[in-house]
């Protein structure tokens, strides 16, 4: 019986807060089409992510991946920094 490894969920967003130690808040935006009117609406979700090296700064574009629960609100980890803020 072979075991298959599931791919972890990933999201791309921008860092909106880095005031905590080893943690950042990442805002992920998504455009959704309205069912009736057909207009596109922007929706966003904020995820608390683990940043063990304190490398991320506000404005950075990052990729986060799902992981085991690290604390009460942290279930995501920084996978990579795509673009650094100017």
TABEL-V849341 format. One record per run of one state. SS is the DSSP state (H for helix, E for strand, L for the rest). FROM is the first residue (numbers start at 1). TO is the last residue. If there is no record, write none. Layout:
ss = {SS	SS}
from = {FROM	FROM}
to = {TO	TO}
This chain:
ss = {L	E	L	E	L	E	L	E	L	E	L}
from = {1	10	18	23	34	40	51	61	67	76	84}
to = {9	17	22	33	39	50	60	66	75	83	86}
